[in-house]
Amino acid sequence: MSEKPINPLRQRMLEDMSLRGFTPDTQRDYIRAVKKLAAFLDRSPDTATAEDLRAFQLHLTAGGVQPPTINATVTVLRFFFKVTLDRPETTRRLVFVYEPSKLPRVLSPEEVLRLLEAAPSPKHKAALSVAYGAGLRAMEVVALKVCDIDSKRMMLRVEQGKGRKDRFAMLSPQLLELLRDWWRIARPPVWMFPGRDRISPMTTRQLNRVCHMAAELASLPKWVAPHTLRHSFATHLLEQNIDIRVIQVLLEAETYCPPTPDRGADLLSVSSPVRRDRAHYQAICLPWC
């Protein structure tokens, strides 16, 4: 049975994205946004005019689409018309929407304990504990391999995390023991948290579902998600008076605090055996450890 041929316009856009090193997930998101434009127009998206794009953005706004999604769609359409179609002037009426700055919602240490204890299985408890104990994103938790656990240096190797960057995350003795307990039960060969087929890793959707289930069992709010544990990780470290630059390095992000100059390990409140990362992971103790 022959495969359905790819539309030449779609193929051209896929090639443009591949040339720029877009990840498969990003490419799918871009294609999905262009398909929504085509559905709105009820014709090929390359026939859209500047007024059509303006009407499409008004349609998104009237439909209650949130500013982050609208801004992502504007970015996609600017790429599509500027790069793929070589018609940058078509997007002149598209505008980015102001995104209100909001503080992340976090759990207290006691609530984190309740959430972890309510996890439906040892695997899920270990996965959620990594999200909190190391401050990892959901995509980084599910991509963790057995060989990424460095018990000698007490680190977790995060391979190709957000932005396709490798980094190291902290590994406390208590978290290491929890991971070892899970490994003794299942002895996963490759992925630390395998999926249902035991060949592929658990998906982020499965991790989200498990987190919501544990939150419901622990009588926690519905907004609790794996990323809530990452926010809680950063907040609890800050409450322990850990240097904000150290937290920034551990998270490999600038969303929790503005960029600060690298002042050297001797000026930080946490001494450093890992001079490259300027953070002493062993000296940091989270409330649940």
Rosetta silent file (secondary structure, phi, psi, omega in degrees, C-alpha in Angstrom):
SEQUENCE: MSEKPINPLRQRMLEDMSLRGFTPDTQRDYIRAVKKLAAFLDRSPDTATAEDLRAFQLHLTAGGVQPPTINATVTVLRFFFKVTLDRPETTRRLVFVYEPSKLPRVLSPEEVLRLLEAAPSPKHKAALSVAYGAGLRAMEVVALKVCDIDSKRMMLRVEQGKGRKDRFAMLSPQLLELLRDWWRIARPPVWMFPGRDRISPMTTRQLNRVCHMAAELASLPKWVAPHTLRHSFATHLLEQNIDIRVIQVLLEAETYCPPTPDRGADLLSVSSPVRRDRAHYQAICLPWC
SCORE:     score description
SCORE:     0.000 S_00000001
   1 L     0.000  122.541 -175.988    0.000    0.000    0.000 S_00000001
   2 L   -76.879  146.594  178.571    1.574    3.283   -1.149 S_00000001
   3 L   -76.907  150.001  178.911    1.932    6.213    1.233 S_00000001
   4 L   -68.304  127.614 -177.988   -0.047    9.375    0.623 S_00000001
   5 L   -63.890  145.897 -179.939    2.209   11.914   -1.140 S_00000001
   6 L   -81.525  135.492  176.192    3.165   15.014    0.836 S_00000001
   7 L   -55.729  133.515 -178.337    1.832   18.323   -0.395 S_00000001
   8 H   -55.251  -37.095  179.756    4.703   20.259   -2.101 S_00000001
   9 H   -66.179  -42.783  177.913    4.046   23.321    0.068 S_00000001
  10 H   -65.503  -40.858  178.854    4.209   21.247    3.233 S_00000001
  11 H   -61.195  -40.314  179.225    7.337   19.504    1.983 S_00000001
  12 H   -64.442  -41.843  179.292    9.004   22.862    1.337 S_00000001
  13 H   -66.059  -40.965  177.198    8.164   24.057    4.847 S_00000001
  14 H   -61.087  -40.850  178.486    9.489   20.822    6.375 S_00000001
  15 H   -65.229  -41.246  178.805   12.730   21.253    4.448 S_00000001
  16 H   -61.905  -38.924  179.690   13.041   24.883    5.619 S_00000001
  17 H   -72.648  -37.862  178.767   12.610   23.779    9.217 S_00000001
  18 H   -64.536  -39.007  178.315   15.046   20.881    8.860 S_00000001
  19 H   -60.227  -30.581 -178.074   17.682   23.223    7.446 S_00000001
  20 L   -95.836    7.180  174.742   17.396   25.302   10.599 S_00000001
  21 L    73.521   26.180  177.732   17.604   22.323   12.922 S_00000001
  22 L   -66.022  141.242  178.101   14.052   22.452   14.270 S_00000001
  23 L   -71.928  159.374  177.775   13.197   19.458   16.442 S_00000001
  24 H   -55.892  -39.183  179.326   10.453   17.043   15.294 S_00000001
  25 H   -64.332  -42.250  178.634    8.118   18.352   18.013 S_00000001
  26 H   -64.328  -41.084  179.133    8.653   21.943   16.884 S_00000001
  27 H   -61.910  -41.829  178.109    8.050   20.960   13.269 S_00000001
  28 H   -62.742  -41.153  179.275    4.766   19.276   14.217 S_00000001
  29 H   -63.881  -40.854  179.730    3.656   22.388   16.113 S_00000001
  30 H   -65.374  -44.785  179.587    4.486   24.623   13.126 S_00000001
  31 H   -62.852  -40.253 -179.232    2.627   22.388   10.676 S_00000001
  32 H   -62.548  -40.745 -179.630   -0.373   22.256   13.023 S_00000001
  33 H   -65.956  -39.703  178.943   -0.546   26.060   13.211 S_00000001
  34 H   -68.107  -36.179  177.459   -0.472   26.425    9.422 S_00000001
  35 H   -64.636  -34.603  176.934   -3.196   23.771    9.108 S_00000001
  36 H   -65.996  -37.001  176.135   -5.381   25.803   11.468 S_00000001
  37 H   -64.611  -43.536  179.482   -4.941   28.799    9.187 S_00000001
  38 H   -62.195  -39.225  178.986   -5.923   26.682    6.169 S_00000001
  39 H   -66.206  -37.826  178.320   -9.010   25.428    8.009 S_00000001
  40 H   -66.010  -41.453 -178.428   -9.990   29.005    8.861 S_00000001
  41 H   -78.486  -25.449 -173.926   -9.556   30.151    5.244 S_00000001
  42 L    62.022   33.276  174.537  -11.041   26.960    3.782 S_00000001
  43 L  -161.711  178.573 -177.480   -8.354   27.127    1.094 S_00000001
  44 L   -60.650  136.155 -176.740   -4.599   26.765    0.695 S_00000001
  45 H   -65.974  -22.209 -178.904   -2.695   28.901    3.255 S_00000001
  46 H   -72.894   -6.270  177.763   -0.311   30.274    0.605 S_00000001
  47 H   -93.786   -0.149 -175.773   -3.237   32.260   -0.846 S_00000001
  48 L   -67.557  144.964  175.159   -3.725   34.264    2.349 S_00000001
  49 L  -105.139  174.715  178.093   -3.466   38.034    2.262 S_00000001
  50 H   -60.395  -38.177  178.417   -2.450   40.447    5.011 S_00000001
  51 H   -68.239  -35.571  176.995   -6.129   41.063    5.787 S_00000001
  52 H   -61.684  -43.379 -179.530   -6.754   37.295    5.960 S_00000001
  53 H   -66.584  -38.667  177.055   -4.021   36.921    8.568 S_00000001
  54 H   -62.970  -42.856  178.652   -5.398   39.836   10.569 S_00000001
  55 H   -64.238  -35.228  178.786   -8.858   38.251   10.479 S_00000001
  56 H   -65.842  -42.183  178.743   -7.330   34.938   11.607 S_00000001
  57 H   -66.833  -38.575  175.484   -5.689   36.571   14.626 S_00000001
  58 H   -62.247  -37.419  177.742   -8.966   38.297   15.503 S_00000001
  59 H   -62.884  -42.425  178.543  -10.647   34.891   15.233 S_00000001
  60 H   -64.131  -43.746 -179.168   -8.145   33.387   17.690 S_00000001
  61 H   -63.696  -45.228 -179.985   -8.629   36.250   20.136 S_00000001
  62 H   -64.956  -27.313  179.981  -12.428   36.045   19.958 S_00000001
  63 L   -81.687    2.257  177.486  -12.190   32.296   20.537 S_00000001
  64 L    81.930   15.627  178.128  -10.485   32.819   23.879 S_00000001
  65 L   -67.096  135.682 -175.312   -7.058   31.578   22.794 S_00000001
  66 L   -73.929  152.581 -178.498   -4.461   32.596   25.375 S_00000001
  67 H   -51.448  -42.848  179.229   -1.674   35.120   24.560 S_00000001
  68 H   -59.182  -39.202  179.557    1.168   32.544   24.610 S_00000001
  69 H   -69.493  -40.037  178.350   -0.623   30.440   21.990 S_00000001
  70 H   -63.290  -44.160 -179.277   -1.434   33.496   19.854 S_00000001
  71 H   -65.205  -37.684  176.597    2.187   34.664   19.996 S_00000001
  72 H   -64.483  -39.412  178.513    3.433   31.193   19.055 S_00000001
  73 H   -65.550  -40.239  177.176    1.032   31.193   16.092 S_00000001
  74 H   -60.814  -42.020  178.066    2.284   34.630   14.989 S_00000001
  75 H   -60.965  -43.376  179.699    5.847   33.295   15.094 S_00000001
  76 H   -63.061  -47.375 -176.853    4.866   30.310   12.951 S_00000001
  77 H   -66.484  -35.024  176.115    3.048   32.408   10.370 S_00000001
  78 H   -64.872  -38.760  176.470    5.934   34.854   10.122 S_00000001
  79 H   -65.163  -45.917 -176.637    8.253   31.925    9.439 S_00000001
  80 H   -60.504  -46.034 -176.262    5.873   30.412    6.889 S_00000001
  81 H   -82.244  -31.150 -179.079    5.407   33.594    4.886 S_00000001
  82 H   -80.566  -44.524 -173.782    8.919   34.994    5.257 S_00000001
  83 H   -91.558  -55.466 -174.308   10.970   31.822    4.786 S_00000001
  84 H   -72.866  -42.788 -176.631    8.838   29.289    2.930 S_00000001
  85 L   -98.925  -12.179 -178.530    6.837   31.666    0.710 S_00000001
  86 L    56.603   43.825  177.736    9.306   34.596    0.608 S_00000001
  87 L  -132.793   63.556 -175.068    6.450   37.033    1.235 S_00000001
  88 H   -62.556  -26.363 -177.932    7.363   38.763    4.510 S_00000001
  89 H   -66.757  -18.893 -178.492    5.131   41.757    3.769 S_00000001
  90 H   -66.365  -26.689 -175.476    2.026   39.552    4.162 S_00000001
  91 H   -93.710   12.966 -173.627    2.504   39.339    7.929 S_00000001
  92 L   -63.950  -21.884 -179.075    2.727   43.093    8.498 S_00000001
  93 L   -94.628   -2.737  175.871   -0.666   43.183   10.255 S_00000001
  94 L   -78.936  137.897 -178.594    0.150   40.369   12.699 S_00000001
  95 L  -131.167  148.522  173.586    1.019   41.603   16.187 S_00000001
  96 L   -81.340  142.766 -176.759    2.387   39.965   19.324 S_00000001
  97 L   -98.066  140.486  178.100    0.076   40.081   22.319 S_00000001
  98 L   -63.963  130.800  177.453    1.222   41.218   25.754 S_00000001
  99 L  -105.045  114.584  179.295    1.642   38.285   28.119 S_00000001
 100 L   -59.516  138.595  178.501    0.970   39.172   31.779 S_00000001
 101 L   -82.601  123.767 -177.476    3.816   38.177   34.072 S_00000001
 102 L  -124.095  143.217  175.039    2.611   35.683   36.669 S_00000001
 103 L   -76.342  139.712  178.953    4.338   34.122   39.637 S_00000001
 104 L   -67.979  145.471  176.561    4.480   30.319   39.488 S_00000001
 105 L   -87.888  135.077 -175.058    2.265   28.424   41.901 S_00000001
 106 L  -127.880  164.424  175.952    4.167   26.108   44.210 S_00000001
 107 L  -101.229  154.280  173.351    3.514   23.449   46.832 S_00000001
 108 L   -77.395  162.722  177.230    4.706   23.513   50.409 S_00000001
 109 H   -55.706  -38.456  179.034    7.205   20.825   51.500 S_00000001
 110 H   -65.454  -39.097  179.197    4.400   19.008   53.313 S_00000001
 111 H   -68.539  -35.651  176.383    2.224   19.036   50.179 S_00000001
 112 H   -62.278  -43.814  178.222    5.108   17.691   48.108 S_00000001
 113 H   -59.736  -43.913  178.667    5.461   14.803   50.550 S_00000001
 114 H   -61.641  -41.129  179.897    1.752   14.058   50.304 S_00000001
 115 H   -62.956  -47.064 -177.930    1.934   14.082   46.514 S_00000001
 116 H   -65.492  -39.193  179.718    4.895   11.696   46.389 S_00000001
 117 H   -68.896  -23.889 -179.106    3.338    9.324   48.905 S_00000001
 118 L   -87.256   -2.775  179.504    0.132    9.254   46.849 S_00000001
 119 L   -57.533  137.445 -172.100    1.939    8.151   43.662 S_00000001
 120 L   -70.947  -14.865 -178.692    0.259    4.969   42.372 S_00000001
 121 L  -154.395  163.044  177.615    3.455    2.902   41.962 S_00000001
 122 H   -58.513  -35.851  179.098    7.179    2.879   42.860 S_00000001
 123 H   -63.537  -46.168 -177.718    8.037    3.895   39.286 S_00000001
 124 H   -69.934  -34.508  176.639    5.764    6.901   39.381 S_00000001
 125 H   -65.176  -41.719  179.440    6.949    7.905   42.843 S_00000001
 126 H   -65.562  -41.367 -178.844   10.557    7.762   41.637 S_00000001
 127 H   -64.796  -45.655  179.264    9.741    9.782   38.492 S_00000001
 128 H   -67.721  -32.647  178.014    7.907   12.516   40.403 S_00000001
 129 H   -66.763  -34.696  176.406   10.695   12.551   42.992 S_00000001
 130 H   -67.345  -40.527  179.184   13.227   13.233   40.230 S_00000001
 131 H   -59.466  -38.462 -179.877   11.082   16.105   38.961 S_00000001
 132 H   -86.523  -49.961 -173.229   11.159   17.647   42.431 S_00000001
 133 H   -68.084  -23.090  178.316   14.485   16.476   43.856 S_00000001
 134 L  -117.338   -4.736  178.681   16.504   17.485   40.781 S_00000001
 135 L    68.991   32.728 -177.079   14.245   20.209   39.382 S_00000001
 136 L   -86.623  152.783  172.362   13.878   18.494   36.010 S_00000001
 137 L   -74.702  161.354 -179.907   11.277   19.228   33.366 S_00000001
 138 H   -58.044  -42.792 -179.223    8.798   16.477   32.467 S_00000001
 139 H   -65.151  -27.864  179.482   10.539   15.873   29.128 S_00000001
 140 H   -80.609  -32.201  178.039   13.855   15.509   30.962 S_00000001
 141 H   -65.873  -50.162 -175.723   12.448   13.088   33.528 S_00000001
 142 H   -69.895  -21.779 -179.499   11.026   10.662   30.975 S_00000001
 143 L   -88.550    1.330 -177.708   14.217   10.821   28.870 S_00000001
 144 L   -69.388  133.459  178.349   16.417    9.792   31.797 S_00000001
 145 E  -107.177  159.990  178.980   18.454    6.641   31.169 S_00000001
 146 H   -59.638  -38.231 -178.599   19.931    4.216   33.663 S_00000001
 147 H   -72.738   -7.875  178.811   23.415    5.211   32.515 S_00000001
 148 H   -83.580   -7.545 -179.828   22.624    8.867   33.322 S_00000001
 149 E   -87.653  109.065 -179.377   22.703    8.132   37.064 S_00000001
 150 E  -103.107   92.912 -176.003   26.230    9.008   38.251 S_00000001
 151 L   -76.206  -20.625  178.953   26.389    7.719   41.825 S_00000001
 152 L   -74.679  -43.027 -179.953   30.111    8.443   42.183 S_00000001
 153 L   -94.945   -3.525 -179.943   29.819   12.143   41.406 S_00000001
 154 L    55.626   56.382  178.595   26.225   12.302   42.733 S_00000001
 155 E  -139.596  158.011  169.565   24.809   13.811   39.578 S_00000001
 156 E  -110.050  129.306  176.329   22.131   13.185   36.989 S_00000001
 157 E   -88.453  120.113  176.748   23.147   13.687   33.393 S_00000001
 158 E   -99.460  110.966 -175.241   20.410   15.498   31.465 S_00000001
 159 L   -98.303  122.078  176.979   20.967   14.738   27.800 S_00000001
 160 L    53.567   58.894  176.224   19.546   17.113   25.208 S_00000001
 161 L   -76.862 -152.520 -178.966   17.139   18.932   27.493 S_00000001
 162 L   -60.383  135.639 -176.555   15.298   22.101   26.553 S_00000001
 163 L    76.543   11.730 -179.293   17.146   23.904   23.791 S_00000001
 164 L    53.838   48.027  178.579   18.959   20.604   23.060 S_00000001
 165 L  -114.018  138.910  172.712   21.517   21.304   25.765 S_00000001
 166 L   -88.252  146.033  175.736   23.294   18.751   27.931 S_00000001
 167 E  -159.110  173.231  174.237   23.750   19.520   31.605 S_00000001
 168 E  -112.100  143.954  177.408   24.154   17.948   35.032 S_00000001
 169 E  -120.654  159.663 -177.370   21.547   18.077   37.794 S_00000001
 170 E   -70.440  149.251  178.309   21.898   17.485   41.515 S_00000001
 171 L  -136.569  108.704 -179.720   21.403   14.007   42.969 S_00000001
 172 L   -81.223  156.971  177.688   20.853   13.697   46.713 S_00000001
 173 H   -58.046  -36.786 -179.980   21.652   10.427   48.550 S_00000001
 174 H   -67.499  -40.223  178.213   17.953    9.973   49.355 S_00000001
 175 H   -67.963  -38.062  177.104   16.941   10.374   45.713 S_00000001
 176 H   -60.753  -43.658 -179.893   19.698    7.963   44.671 S_00000001
 177 H   -65.331  -37.217  178.148   18.399    5.347   47.099 S_00000001
 178 H   -64.980  -41.273  177.718   14.854    5.818   45.794 S_00000001
 179 H   -66.234  -37.754  178.024   16.058    5.303   42.211 S_00000001
 180 H   -66.113  -39.046  177.463   17.999    2.225   43.269 S_00000001
 181 H   -60.204  -43.709  179.299   14.893    0.787   44.947 S_00000001
 182 H   -66.217  -38.834 -179.750   12.948    1.246   41.720 S_00000001
 183 H   -65.834  -36.770  178.742   15.779   -0.291   39.663 S_00000001
 184 H   -65.621  -30.741 -179.517   15.882   -3.355   41.914 S_00000001
 185 H   -74.268  -49.081 -171.743   12.155   -3.874   41.335 S_00000001
 186 H  -105.679  -23.909 -174.955   12.038   -3.527   37.543 S_00000001
 187 L    46.155   57.666  179.309   15.716   -3.601   36.445 S_00000001
 188 L   -63.260  133.113 -176.311   15.026   -1.400   33.396 S_00000001
 189 L   -75.151  -36.975 -174.847   17.736   -2.023   30.775 S_00000001
 190 L  -124.203  -69.166 -176.655   17.868    1.413   29.104 S_00000001
 191 E   -79.962  133.522 -179.672   15.215    3.935   30.118 S_00000001
 192 L   -63.544  -34.765 -179.599   14.936    4.661   33.823 S_00000001
 193 L  -126.746   80.558 -177.176   11.165    5.010   33.474 S_00000001
 194 E   -67.773  157.027  177.885   10.048    2.739   30.601 S_00000001
 195 L   -81.317 -163.278 -176.539    6.613    2.994   29.057 S_00000001
 196 L   -65.707  -31.966 -179.268    3.984    0.297   28.817 S_00000001
 197 L   -85.563   -4.001  178.441    5.897   -1.629   26.146 S_00000001
 198 L    63.721    5.647  177.861    9.115   -1.478   28.254 S_00000001
 199 L  -104.917  -46.137  178.537   11.023   -0.573   25.081 S_00000001
 200 L   -93.419  159.009  177.311   10.195    3.120   24.761 S_00000001
 201 E   -74.496  161.829  172.161   10.347    5.605   27.634 S_00000001
 202 L   -57.710  146.246  179.230    7.289    6.835   29.477 S_00000001
 203 L   -89.732  159.784  177.499    5.670    9.770   27.696 S_00000001
 204 H   -64.078  -30.523  178.229    5.215   13.217   29.184 S_00000001
 205 H   -65.743  -40.531  177.645    1.468   12.730   28.838 S_00000001
 206 H   -64.317  -40.841  178.941    1.642    9.613   31.009 S_00000001
 207 H   -64.548  -40.663  177.107    3.702   11.483   33.604 S_00000001
 208 H   -62.425  -42.997 -179.064    1.176   14.332   33.631 S_00000001
 209 H   -62.975  -42.136  179.434   -1.690   11.895   34.048 S_00000001
 210 H   -64.544  -40.832  179.886    0.053   10.179   36.963 S_00000001
 211 H   -63.238  -43.544  178.574    0.803   13.530   38.612 S_00000001
 212 H   -64.839  -37.111  178.856   -2.844   14.618   38.372 S_00000001
 213 H   -64.968  -44.749  179.616   -3.938   11.256   39.770 S_00000001
 214 H   -65.585  -38.589  179.330   -1.556   11.565   42.733 S_00000001
 215 H   -63.476  -39.019  178.855   -2.646   15.160   43.340 S_00000001
 216 H   -67.135  -41.552  178.844   -6.292   14.083   43.454 S_00000001
 217 H   -65.590  -31.070 -178.879   -5.513   11.253   45.879 S_00000001
 218 L   -90.388    5.646 -179.866   -3.557   13.682   48.060 S_00000001
 219 L    58.615   43.466  177.928   -6.417   16.240   47.986 S_00000001
 220 L  -103.604  162.549 -177.481   -4.238   18.824   46.255 S_00000001
 221 L   -59.615  157.174 -178.360   -5.422   21.476   43.753 S_00000001
 222 L   -69.273  -20.674 -177.505   -6.153   20.512   40.158 S_00000001
 223 L   -76.991   -4.608 -179.874   -3.455   22.836   38.825 S_00000001
 224 L   -66.665  128.911 -179.382   -0.690   20.610   40.217 S_00000001
 225 L  -143.623  169.851  178.779    1.454   19.242   37.372 S_00000001
 226 H   -53.477  -36.564 -178.462    5.012   17.906   36.983 S_00000001
 227 H   -69.660  -21.986  175.037    6.273   21.423   36.268 S_00000001
 228 H   -61.286  -34.737  179.081    4.816   22.517   39.615 S_00000001
 229 H   -67.555  -35.192  176.631    7.455   20.316   41.237 S_00000001
 230 H   -66.622  -42.861  176.335   10.183   22.138   39.335 S_00000001
 231 H   -62.081  -41.200 -179.293    8.835   25.486   40.540 S_00000001
 232 H   -66.009  -38.880  176.372    8.650   24.103   44.078 S_00000001
 233 H   -54.473  -49.971 -178.109   12.253   22.863   43.832 S_00000001
 234 H   -66.534  -42.653 -177.260   13.491   26.367   43.025 S_00000001
 235 H   -65.801  -41.768 -178.782   11.314   28.064   45.637 S_00000001
 236 H   -68.218  -33.926  174.689   12.316   25.706   48.455 S_00000001
 237 H   -65.713  -42.083  179.554   16.000   26.195   47.669 S_00000001
 238 H   -62.483  -37.529  178.950   15.505   29.955   47.729 S_00000001
 239 H   -68.536  -19.511  176.339   13.781   29.651   51.110 S_00000001
 240 L   -88.957    8.301 -179.853   16.905   27.856   52.382 S_00000001
 241 L    65.736   27.972  172.096   18.937   30.941   51.432 S_00000001
 242 L   -71.463  138.201 -178.351   20.721   29.108   48.606 S_00000001
 243 L   -54.097  133.100 -175.711   22.410   31.642   46.323 S_00000001
 244 H   -62.578  -30.275  177.629   20.046   32.628   43.545 S_00000001
 245 H   -67.716  -36.113  177.258   22.810   32.186   40.949 S_00000001
 246 H   -63.278  -43.797  178.926   23.274   28.567   42.071 S_00000001
 247 H   -61.790  -41.204  179.433   19.544   27.928   41.602 S_00000001
 248 H   -60.389  -41.632  179.467   19.746   29.503   38.168 S_00000001
 249 H   -68.158  -43.052 -179.894   22.584   27.169   37.202 S_00000001
 250 H   -61.374  -36.841 -178.963   20.831   24.090   38.580 S_00000001
 251 H   -83.481  -17.009 -174.514   17.708   24.884   36.581 S_00000001
 252 L    52.593   48.202 -177.158   19.647   25.912   33.465 S_00000001
 253 L  -151.831  160.580  177.793   17.083   28.685   33.070 S_00000001
 254 L  -118.670   14.459 -175.925   16.689   32.429   33.467 S_00000001
 255 L   -82.695  -21.773 -177.091   12.977   32.461   34.197 S_00000001
 256 L   -89.953  -19.148  179.451   13.309   32.346   37.965 S_00000001
 257 L  -160.370  154.930  179.600   15.750   35.236   38.275 S_00000001
 258 L   -66.714  155.597  179.060   17.448   37.750   35.990 S_00000001
 259 L   -58.406  136.701  178.503   20.826   36.779   34.476 S_00000001
 260 L  -124.352  151.776  179.844   23.667   37.406   36.890 S_00000001
 261 L   -67.248  151.385  178.758   27.397   37.486   36.241 S_00000001
 262 L   -77.064  105.783 -170.456   29.424   34.378   37.013 S_00000001
 263 L   -92.121   -1.046  179.830   31.079   35.490   40.234 S_00000001
 264 L    93.771  147.272 -175.202   33.171   32.395   40.878 S_00000001
 265 H   -64.699  -28.623 -177.011   32.607   29.511   43.260 S_00000001
 266 H   -70.796  -16.739 -178.916   34.442   31.204   46.119 S_00000001
 267 H   -98.538   -4.794 -179.969   31.838   33.987   46.249 S_00000001
 268 L   -87.579  158.462 -179.531   28.809   31.723   46.314 S_00000001
 269 L   -76.818   -7.176 -179.744   27.156   30.556   49.493 S_00000001
 270 L  -121.364  124.035 -179.590   27.616   26.933   48.343 S_00000001
 271 L   -68.962  162.682 -168.437   31.107   25.514   47.854 S_00000001
 272 L  -134.491  114.061  168.327   31.824   23.796   44.569 S_00000001
 273 L   -84.912  -16.766  179.965   33.505   20.516   43.630 S_00000001
 274 L  -105.394   82.556 -173.514   32.018   21.030   40.172 S_00000001
 275 L   -61.096  -29.459 -177.893   33.831   24.199   39.160 S_00000001
 276 L   -66.280  -38.217 -177.377   32.304   24.155   35.715 S_00000001
 277 L   -96.467   -9.871  177.804   28.756   24.387   37.069 S_00000001
 278 L    59.122   35.396 -179.868   29.619   26.483   40.143 S_00000001
 279 L  -145.017  134.080  176.368   27.340   24.411   42.355 S_00000001
 280 L   -98.122   97.986 -173.282   27.939   21.934   45.182 S_00000001
 281 H   -65.145  -34.035 -176.167   25.013   19.572   44.764 S_00000001
 282 H   -67.573  -28.682 -175.566   25.761   17.600   47.935 S_00000001
 283 H   -79.173  -10.066 -178.070   25.538   20.675   50.146 S_00000001
 284 L   -96.819  125.670 -178.740   21.985   21.437   49.039 S_00000001
 285 L  -123.904  121.774  178.422   19.274   19.618   50.948 S_00000001
 286 L   -85.031  158.882 -173.956   15.633   19.802   49.975 S_00000001
 287 L   -56.181  -33.936 -175.562   12.891   19.529   52.613 S_00000001
 288 L   -84.778  -11.193 -177.804   11.856   15.997   51.703 S_00000001
 289 L   -76.433    0.000    0.000   15.402   14.616   51.701 S_00000001
